[in-house]
Amino acid sequence: MTFQDLGIIDPILKALRAQGYEQPTPIQQQAIPKLLKGKDLLGCAQTGTGKTAAFSIPILQQMHLDQDWDRRRREIKCLIVAPTRELAIQIDESISAYGQFLDLRNTVIFGGVKQGAQTRALKKGIDILTATPGRLLDLMGQGYISLKHVQFAVLDEADHMLDMGFIHDIKKVVKQLPAKRQSLFFSATMSPEILKLSSGILGHPERITIKPEQATADRVEQNVYFVTKNDKRKLLVHLLKENEVDSALVFSRTKHGANRIAKQLDKAGFNAAAIHGNKSQGARQKSLQQFKDGSLKVLVATDIAARGIDVDELSYVVNFDLPNVPETYVHRIGRTGRADASGIALSFCDTEERAYLKDIQKLIGQQIPVVKEHPFPDDGTTEAPREQSRQRSGNGGNNRNSRNNNNRRRRS
């Protein structure tokens, strides 16, 4: 199947060819025909499945073909809401690429920077707006943004919207949308909370689920290394040197951990940087751009900060810390092996993380091969130091707060 078989118009086909797109991914094959018919959509899909193109291409086509639209009046017809700045920027860049031969204007707004450049773009008139929730509500409150003309509304990465506490902001935005609209809702997981949120946004949607097995494609080579927590940084340096890695995205569970990993890599002679929520927007975008253009070889990121990172020919993803949510593993390794490219995903697993590994393998329905021959093996009998064990992020904020309270009582 080709994009032409899906009924995509010539200007968009030309743009897709310029991007090197030849065949649609499974989610694109399923979503595009439904969306071109004006259906609402509830999609369950991980990062790396081609989700952005799946929703933006049919929206661009419908807007381009709308004969009743007075293009002299640039009003927001499409609103896309994403949880992080990086993801919002990536979506806007994709829309610019897919719509480069169309007479449509798009821009992106997000917090953490001065609003001047963003408000100037809005004043010129915008057809498609991609936004993070906080800055969107802020500029709506200041009168720079009206949603009364929106015909297409997209909520992307809904599960992380909930994780980041944006649920009330999203509800406020939805109240300002016209009742008559096409709505799209995407999430990597479909918990009861997510389904409840979607029911307040969608009418009678079509549903699409791209299973994790499809997302963790065979083209991604996966391996796991059993290693003690204290030896992880040594193993990382060893593997980067041994494999002569050109580009690696390394995932850390915490911001502090990301900083320590990047510092260790710098000492070892690698050009590395950390990217997380405590970094300024300018610093994050600088590091991301350096990573994209190849001047930065290793980017160390937390999961939230990594949303929206889309780098061509990313050769390695390294799970320095295994995630305690199995779906997050699928998100992470989806950063490599995109399109027709191959990729390698390496995971470090200490004694405390063995249970996480079992959950991940159960989700993806396969055993991840274990690499036993390396300089820092762990047979699973080594216990983590007690203080490190207390600092482990565990299964959520409540457990973490409880441990912190216990620690404070011990120190007092």
Beta strands, then each sheet from edge to edge (+ up, - down):
strand 1: 41-44
strand 2: 78-81
strand 3: 106-109
strand 4: 128-131
strand 5: 152-155
strand 6: 182-187
strand 7: 206-209
strand 8: 220-226
strand 9: 248-251
strand 10: 272-275
strand 11: 298-301
strand 12: 316-319
strand 13: 343-349
sheet 1: 3+ 4+ 2+ 5+ 6+ 1+ 7+
sheet 2: 8+ 13+ 12+ 9+ 11+ 10+
end
